[in-house]
């Protein structure tokens, strides 16, 4: 199938995740007339980009890869979790309990101080571990990118590194391929579908076609998204 680069949950969980994704996805390429879009991207549905245009787009838009967020040392993140506003209140209350116990020995103050300290420590550790999982998602997404991609440039098929795929490239996808970027479908076989489970949680592969079927980016059938897989068709 020809596409070009344009940019296991419950039903309630799927809808919630899809709503969150829609907030972060701003694409209109699926709505645009194909001829107008090809002209705008200086490409062709048959020949793909020219070599000079591909070089120009690569220099303008950079590598086809996710930009990692600035790295913060793990110990700074851990300290931040332990010193949030609510955590500081609990630390303060715990210290006050220990001071009170020192002035007037009362086992209840001692127990309460220990409990408050334990609550802050446990919740801080849990929050840190949860955020650490989120940080690891960037590496997981990198693993979803195929190392090599088939593209058509100046009418010739070629294999290129997925990092140099650029806006306007005509990408060839076959059964079993990983989608290297957000793509608009130009032409595909009748049985082409994509596995969006890693993105939306949908367990069933979704049919693709060249026509726009919905205004919503995640609902239309003429888009394929980075990191998804083509289990059938081309």
N, C-alpha and C positions, 0 to 999 in steps of 0.2 A: 504494500500500500504506500501511496505517496502522501507525505505530510510535510509541512514546513514550520520552522521554528518561529513562533510569534510571541512568545512570552509563557471479627465475630462478636458483634455488638447487638444490644437490644434496639428496637425501633426508636425508642426515645433517645438513646445514646447516639445513634446514627444521626438523628435530626439535630441534636444539640451540636455534634461535631461538625456537621455540614453548615450549620448557622455560624459557627465560629470561623470556619474556613472562608465563608462568603465575605466576612468582614475584612479578611486579609487579602482577598483576591480582587484585583481591579483590572479586568480584561474586557475589551470590546471587540477583539479581532474576530470572534465567532459570529458577530452580528454584521460585520462589514461585507459588502459585495466582494466576491473573490477577485475579480479583475481589478477593482480599485485597490484592494489590499496588496495584490501582487505588484501593482504599479508603485504604490507607496513604499514597498520594501525593496524595490528595484530588482525583482526576481522574476522567474518564469515558471509556470506549472509544468513545462516540458524540459527546459534546459537547466533550470536552477539558476544559481548565482554565477556571474562571471568571476573569474579569478581576482580581477582587480576590485570588484565590488565586495567580494568576500574578505579581502585584505582590509579594505576601508571599513567595513562593518566591524571586523575583529578589533581594529585599532580604536574604533569609536566606542564599542560596547564592552570590550574586554573578553576575558575567558568565560566559557560556559561552565561556571561552577558557583556553588554557594559561597557567599562571603561570611567567613566565621566571625562571630562576635568577639570583641576584645576580651582577652583572657584575664581572669582575676585569680590570683593564687588561692588554693583551696582553703588555706588557713584564714584568709581574709573573709571568704564566703562563710566559713564556719563562725567566725567572730560576729559577722553581721547577723547571722541567724540567732545568736545568743544575746544580741544587744538591741533587738527591735524595741519599739516603744512599749508594747505589752510585756515583753520579757524583762525590760528594765523595771517596770512596776513590780513584777513578781520578785525580781532580785532584791529590790528595795524593801518589799514587805518581808521577805525572808530574813534579811539583815536586821530589820526592826525586831523580828521575833527573837533572834539570837541576842540582840542587845537587851531586850526585855528579860530574857532568861538569865543573862549575866547579872542584871540588877536585882531581879527578884526570881530566884530559882523556881520555875514552874514547868513541869514536864510538858504541859500542853503547848507552851510557847516553843519549846525545843522541838517537839514533834511537828508542829505546824511549819516551823522554819525549814526542817528537813524535807517535808512534803513539798513545799513551795520550790525549793532548790531542785528537787528531783523532777518536778513538773516542767520547770524551765529547761532543764538539761535534756529530758526525754523529747519534749516537743521540738526543741532546737535541733537535736540530732535527726529526728524524723523529717523535719522540714529540709534540712541540709541534704539528706539522702534523696528526697523527692526531687529537689532542684538539680542534684547531680545527675539523675536519670534524664532530666530534660536537656541538660547540657550535652549528654551523650547522643542525643538525637541527631546532631549535626554530623557526627561520624557515621551514623547509620544511614543517613541520606546520601553521604558520599559513596557508600558501598552500593547504593542503588543505581549509580551511574555506570553504564557500560563503558569498557575501556576503549572500544573502537566502534565507529558508526559508519553505516553506508550512506553516502550523500551523492547527489547529482550536481555537478558544477560544469557549466559550459557544455551540457549534454552528455557528459561522461560520468559513469559510475566510479566511485572511488571510496576507499576506506580511510577515514581520518580519525584522529584522536577526538574523543567526545568533548574535550575541553576547548577545541577550536571550532566546534559547530557554532554558527553565528546566526543572527536574525536574518531571515530570508532564505536560509538553506533549505533545499529540498531533501528531506530525509526519507530513506527507505526502511520500512519496518516489516519484519517477517515473524512468523510464529516462534514464540520463545524469546523474542527480543525484549530488552528493557528500553523504555522510552527515555531518551537522553536529555529532553528538555520539554517545555510546554509547547505543543504543536497543534497546528490547525490541519485537519484532514482535507486533502485536495482530492484524492481518489483512493478507494479501498475495495477489497473483495466483499461480497455480500455477507460473508460469515465473520468478518473482522470484529473482534471485541477486545476490551482491555480489562485488566483486573485492577480495580480501584480500591481494593480492600485496605491497602497500606495508607490510603489517603482519606477515604470516607467511611471505611468499615463495611462497605457493601460486600456480601459474601459471593454474590453471583457476578460473573463477568458481564460487562456492559457493552452492548452493540455500538459500533461506530459507523458513521456514514458522513458523506461530504456536506450534507445539508444541515443548516442550523435548525434544531428542534426545540430549543427553549432559550429564553432570554437569560436565564441563570447560567453562569459559567459552569458550575458543577453538574448541571442537569443536561446541557446540550450534548448532542452526539457527535459534533464535528470538532471536538477538542480531545487531545490526549495529553496527560500530565506527566511531568518529570517523576521518575521513580516507579511508575506503574509498569505492568508487563502485558505483553500481547500473547495470550494463551492460545489464540486461534486466529486464522486469517492473515492478511497482509495488506 
